[in-house]
Amino acid sequence: MQINNRILDDLTRVTNSALGTMTGVKGEVDAMIRQQFEKILMNMDLVTREEYDVVHDVAIRAAERIDALEAKIADLETRLDTAAPAKKPAAKSNTAKAAPKTAAKKDA
C-alpha cells in the first residue's frame, strides 16, 4: 500500500505542476494576444471616448443654435412679409416719377 501511495503522491505533484505551468502559459498567451490587439487598435487611429463625447456635445450645441437661428429667420421673414405690402405702393410711385426724368434726359 505504501508503494501505491508514493506513486499517487508523485502523480499528484506532477499533475499540480502541469496545471501550474498551463496556468502560467495561459497568462502569457493572454498577455501576448492583448498586446497584439492593442497594437492593431493603435494603428487603426480610432478616436477615444473622450474625444467622441466632446465632438458630440459640440454637434448638439450647433444643432440647437441652428434651430434657434432658423426660428429667428422665420420670424424676420414674417415681419418682412407684413412690412413689404405697405412699401410696395411707395416703390411703384417712385419708379413712375423716375421714368419721366430718364425720358427727359434721353431727349436732351
C-alpha positions in Angstrom: 0.0 0.0 0.0 2.8 2.4 0.8 4.2 2.0 -2.8 0.8 2.9 -4.2 0.6 6.0 -2.1 4.0 7.1 -3.2 3.1 6.7 -6.8 -0.2 8.5 -6.3 1.6 11.3 -4.5 4.2 11.7 -7.3 1.4 11.6 -9.8 -0.5 14.3 -7.9 2.6 16.5 -7.7 3.3 16.1 -11.5 -0.4 16.9 -12.2 -0.3 20.0 -10.0 3.0 21.2 -11.6 1.5 20.7 -15.1 -1.6 22.7 -14.1 0.5 25.4 -12.7 2.6 25.5 -15.8 -0.5 25.6 -18.0 -1.9 28.4 -16.0 1.3 30.4 -16.5 1.3 29.6 -20.2 -2.4 30.7 -20.4 -1.5 34.0 -18.7 1.4 34.6 -21.2 -0.7 33.8 -24.2 -3.5 36.2 -22.9 -0.9 38.9 -22.5 0.5 38.4 -26.0 -2.9 38.4 -27.5 -3.8 41.6 -25.6 -0.6 43.3 -26.8 -1.3 42.4 -30.4 -4.9 43.7 -30.2 -3.6 46.9 -28.6 -1.0 47.3 -31.4 -3.7 46.8 -34.0 -6.1 49.3 -32.4 -3.3 51.9 -32.1 -2.6 51.6 -35.8 -6.2 52.0 -36.7 -6.2 55.6 -35.5 -9.6 55.3 -33.6 -11.0 58.2 -31.6 -11.1 57.9 -27.8 -14.4 58.0 -25.9 -13.5 61.4 -24.5 -12.8 62.9 -28.0 -16.1 61.4 -29.2 -18.0 62.9 -26.3 -16.5 66.4 -26.9 -17.4 66.3 -30.6 -20.9 65.0 -29.8 -21.5 67.9 -27.4 -20.3 70.4 -29.9 -22.6 68.9 -32.6 -25.6 69.1 -30.2 -24.9 72.7 -29.4 -24.5 73.5 -33.1 -27.8 71.9 -33.9 -29.6 73.8 -31.1 -28.1 77.1 -32.4 -29.2 76.2 -36.0 -32.7 75.6 -34.7 -32.7 79.0 -32.9 -31.4 80.8 -36.0 -34.0 79.1 -38.2 -36.7 80.3 -35.9 -35.2 83.8 -35.9 -35.1 83.8 -39.7 -38.7 82.7 -39.9 -39.7 85.5 -37.6 -37.8 88.0 -39.6 -39.3 86.8 -42.9 -42.8 87.1 -41.3 -42.0 90.6 -40.3 -40.6 91.4 -43.7 -43.7 90.0 -45.4 -46.1 92.1 -43.3 -44.0 95.2 -43.8 -43.4 94.7 -47.5 -47.0 95.3 -48.8 -47.0 98.8 -47.2 -43.8 99.7 -49.0 -44.7 98.2 -52.4 -47.0 101.0 -53.5 -44.5 103.6 -52.4 -41.9 101.9 -54.5 -44.2 101.9 -57.6 -44.8 105.6 -57.3 -41.0 106.2 -57.1 -40.5 104.3 -60.3 -43.2 106.2 -62.0 -41.6 109.5 -61.1 -38.2 108.3 -62.2 -39.4 107.2 -65.6 -40.1 110.8 -66.9 -36.7 112.0 -65.7 -34.9 109.4 -67.7 -37.0 110.1 -70.7 -36.2 113.8 -70.4 -32.5 113.1 -70.2 -32.8 110.9 -73.3 -34.5 113.8 -75.2 -31.8 116.3 -74.2 
